[in-house]
Amino acid sequence: MKLIVTLDRDETGMIVAECPAIPGCISQGRTEDEAMTNIREAIQACVESRAANGMPLTVATREVEVAV
């Protein structure tokens, strides 16, 4: 399963990783590598939890273009 994740630095300097296709699936790390490792673990746990509760594994995400 391939999923998009976002990486953003918070006010404390931590890298916050989030998987938009799985509501509430978020993790962090001191480095991008650590954040990526942690979000992989979080995704696995979220998918297992959603499956156990009869929920869809992911929600639909779409890419849109906007002028800025």
Sequence and secondary structure as in RCSB ss.txt:
>XXXX:A:sequence
MKLIVTLDRDETGMIVAECPAIPGCISQGRTEDEAMTNIREAIQACVESRAANGMPLTVATREVEVAV
>XXXX:A:secstr
     EEEE TTS EEEE TTSTT EEEESSHHHHHHHHHHHHHHHHHHHHHTT  S           
